[in-house]
Amino acid sequence: MADRHYTHEEAEAALPWVRDAIDAMRVATLELLDARTKLSALFEAIRSNGGSTHDEEVHDLRSRVEKSTESLRQPLEEFENREIIIRDLQQGLIDFPALREGREVYLCWLYGEDRIDFWHELDTGFAGRQPL
């Protein structure tokens, strides 16, 4: 059982922050993937050409990886602190622990929806969404 339960109003009030955090995390994820891909390709090139160094480029790419990782870590920690659950970052699927008729449920929001209009049981997930 969650320590925190959101009312519908509290969950709605958190949406602007959630949207901004998801946007930032998506950008950071793309940046991280790009930097890691380029770093892997660079290491492969270094191995295949006898180990010549590209110290500055390696340093720059590692810095991008570290920066992107930090850009992901901060909002992830805040989601955890707020007890808001990211089910799927790319889709923007978010659950807020809540109580409905004395039972623990999730208020369910999908990126792009204007409001939180759905809930589901703990064990049904997105497929079990029901209108509020």
Number of C-alpha atoms within 10 A of each C-alpha: 8 10 7 14 20 18 15 18 9 11 21 18 12 14 17 9 12 21 15 12 19 22 16 15 22 18 14 21 19 12 18 22 13 15 21 16 13 15 20 14 12 17 16 12 15 14 12 10 9 8 11 11 14 12 9 9 13 17 12 13 21 16 13 19 21 14 15 21 16 13 20 20 14 12 18 18 11 13 16 11 10 14 17 21 16 18 15 11 15 13 13 19 17 22 26 27 23 21 16 16 6 7 10 16 22 27 29 27 23 20 17 10 9 10 15 20 16 18 24 22 17 15 9 11 14 19 7 12 17 13 10 12
